[in-house]
């Protein structure tokens, strides 16, 4: 791709976010009722390609169960409030009631409580008893410590999620997680991220990841670009990682690694664009934080907001637009893309003449800005 000159000593690519691109309809159309948005990763099949982000404002054991029954998968934060406190409801209410200027410091205090392995076990058992796929997320730093208790409780899918995750982390202070060996020895699929470049994605695929989370710095609650200066616009990031998936498929002799867009998708049109750019599925936070059942009570925050020394996010007011069912599968009473995410994706695919997700990855996309 052509680079542009930033200055005499530096050149860079022009990258695009979802706001910069638009999907182009083709000569053929299909009825939305004929469109399948089903997604299968490893042995697990879902009616929709929606993963709920492992954020305490979005996923509790109760909402994980409900999201699973609605055709998606709710990823529980295994280092969150539900595994630090027996009853986090009073704290969730306190977080919602905090004045804006005091939220970061209080979040840091609340999340300083230790993760309790017995609560990890109990929460996973609770979700598993409902008969839905159980997914949980750990940071790279704590994966080795807590994955065993999660797997023993019946975890179906592990998500290793950080601001950015590499297959070659180097540390002088501690032995880093050997991702390739870890995944090889685990009997459940592992989805890893964030990642935003072709080369980093290729390394994670070679390490054995079943899926790659694409994106960092672009979520609605994050200030990573402000604090660290790091961000990769999502349309370009998803497309680059999709190219790595294609090349790794040839390199490995047929092993398909799923691309999961993670972040910068606040409305249904963004989800459509993510799939069009090459994603197999999406991990969404803010759209689901707007649900009446969401634990955040109209507010949304991620792990970056309570980092002990360098917070890179904040508690954001997102409001409430409807129930989880209305947001995920409709019906919608709003014209702004915040409800019936599944219906909007089906209609977009049908309008462009596609009936399944992998085909829709080939749809024409134009630069709209």
Secondary structure as UniProt FT lines:
FT   STRAND          3..7
FT   TURN            8..9
FT   STRAND          10..13
FT   HELIX           18..20
FT   STRAND          21..23
FT   HELIX           32..34
FT   STRAND          39..41
FT   TURN            42..43
FT   STRAND          44..46
FT   STRAND          50..52
FT   TURN            56..58
FT   HELIX           61..69
FT   TURN            70..71
FT   STRAND          73..77
FT   TURN            78..79
FT   HELIX           81..84
FT   HELIX           89..97
FT   HELIX           100..102
FT   HELIX           103..110
FT   TURN            111..112
FT   HELIX           117..128
FT   TURN            129..131
FT   STRAND          135..138
FT   TURN            140..142
FT   HELIX           143..152
FT   TURN            153..154
FT   STRAND          157..161
FT   HELIX           179..185
FT   STRAND          189..195
FT   HELIX           198..206
FT   TURN            207..208
FT   STRAND          211..214
FT   TURN            220..221
FT   HELIX           224..228
FT   HELIX           234..251
FT   TURN            252..253
FT   STRAND          258..262
FT   HELIX           268..276
FT   TURN            277..278
FT   STRAND          281..284
FT   HELIX           286..289
FT   TURN            292..293
FT   TURN            295..298
FT   STRAND          299..300
FT   HELIX           303..306
FT   STRAND          316..317
FT   HELIX           324..329
FT   HELIX           341..351
FT   TURN            352..353
FT   HELIX           357..360
FT   TURN            361..362
FT   STRAND          365..367
//
